[in-house]
Amino acid sequence: MDAQKLEDKLTCAICLELYLEPVTLPCGHNFCGDCIRDWWGCRDKACPECREHFPDGAELRRNVALTGVLELMRAGPAPAPDPDPAPALGPDPAPAPGSGPGARCLRHGQPLELFCRTEGRCVCSACTVNECRLHERALLDTERREREAQLRAMLEVTQQQATEAESQLKELQEQSSQVQSSACTLASVVSSKFSCLLQALEMRRTLALTDIEVAKTQALTQAQDEERRLRGHLEALAHYDRRVRDLLEQLDDQTFLQESQLLAPPGPLGPLAPLQWDEEQQLAGVESLSRLYGLLLDEGSHPRAPAEAADLGPVEAPGPLAPVPSPVCPLRRKLWQNYRNLTFDPDSANCHLYLSQQGQQVKHRHKPRDLAGPRSFQLWQVQCAQSFRNGRHYWEVRTSNHSVTLGVAYPELSRHKQGPHTDNIGRGPSSWGLCVQEDRAQAWHNGEARRLPGVSGRLLGMDLDLASGRLTFYSLEPKAQPLHTFHAIFTQPLYPVFWLLEGRTLTLCHRPEAKLPPGLQEEAAGPS
């Protein structure tokens, strides 16, 4: 049997190529393993030649004998031995399969003369007729020349990149040397300038301290005069108290009635005259130094040390777009000595006000929470759980926008709406408030308003001094400045109270080191 007839017998009826991993069906016909599996994947399980059907569980078994015949055929005839071989000079390395000038195709046994660019491998002429007939092919020498040209071109590119990198490295070293030289020169210039600046600051410090000492002496003299007046009034009250007690012990009715008509209490004390001491005026001369201090710190470029970070300001509840802290002025730092961390009283909150963050933040929403409780404000108001009877206390609040009112009130502040106003803070004699609008601010008490200049209103402070009968509102951004001070004799505990327009959010700022003074009540507001 010649080679052509043998190849026909060893050809798969499906792919018309020599068998690859031949398998035998139960009917006896042979096919490539992959070909029959693909055939059965899209058709019924039947023999492509005799059409005999097989059950789904039929197994494909490898034809071992046929596989051996195919391997011998692909290997081709063995080369004739050399009758006069040259003496071996040493062990020659075995060439890799498919490499070298005498390499042959493992499938067809013919010399590898072409390169299939589609599959990226060397092929023989038989491969180009069968499986590679539609692929892009080239002669081995032609493909090698093209590949060598590509590699030489890439080598030139990498050499150019190396030259450029060396040039940039040299340039970088020169720039580093220039930076070192320039830094030394600048350090000398800056040291000289700061020496002059320190001398000027020392002179300014001496003058400022002298002015403060003079103003302190004047204020303390005024305080002594007020102290003598108050002590005299206390003595008169004590004398009146003794006479009243003696009269109450009088058993004779006639004597009691006659003397009680003659007994008159001392006249009213009158408000305490505020001392002529203005911290803002004392700091006005050095306000430019505060701006200079902020510029020198350059907080936007240099990280703050942990010790300084503790002095930035009250810790506010987490929220979006937290403001960048700024250096604290001496006035605000002094107010922090009496700082109080407050929380809202949930029982007092209007049904449109939602509390969050452990009662530290309140937000006004259009949809009500639930039915109002007996102690809830019918107005859009909420008060704090803490009240103040004596001493001095300071707290700060941050608002999301204008149209808010903040203040303090007695426990008797009505929970119901009275009159045309949307809030009742400062509308009667039992509350004092500050209303912040878009273009103005107003201080309210007993139904009377005092118009104030427009302020930012985003960060506000309240200083309550019960001993001196003084309530001061502060605007803290962009700098700390007093807005208005109420003078009154507070006769009942005071609760911080707030009003919010729809969509507004108000946050009680907290400072970690703030502590409650002894005796401070922390109780929910009583019923109206």
Secondary structure, 3 states (H helix, E strand, C coil): CCHHHHHHHCECCCCCCECCCEEECCCCCEEEHHHHHHHHHHCCCECCCCCCECCCCCCCEECHHHHHHHHHHHHCCCCCCCCCCCCCCCCCCCCCCCCCCCCECCCCCCECCEEECCCCEEECHHHHHCCCCCCCEEEHHHHHHHHHHHHHHHHHHHHHHHHHHHHHHHHHHHHHHHHHHHHHHHHHHHHHHHHHHHHHHHHHHHHHHHHHHHHHHHHHHHHHHHHHHHHHHHHHHHHHHHHHHHHHCCCCHHHHHHHHHHCCCCCCCCCCCCCCCCHHHHHHCCHHHHHHHHHHHCCCCCCCCHHHHCCCCCECCCCCCCCCCCCCCHHHHHHHHHECCCCECHHHCCCCEEEECCCCEEEECCCCCCCCCCCCCCCCEEEECEEECCCEEEEEEEECCCCEEEEEECCCCCCCCCCCCCCCCCCCCCEEEEEECCCCEEEEECCEEEEECCCCCCEEEEEEECCCCEEEEEECCCCCEEEEEEECCCCCCEEEEEEECCCCEEEECECCCCCCCCCCEECCCCCC
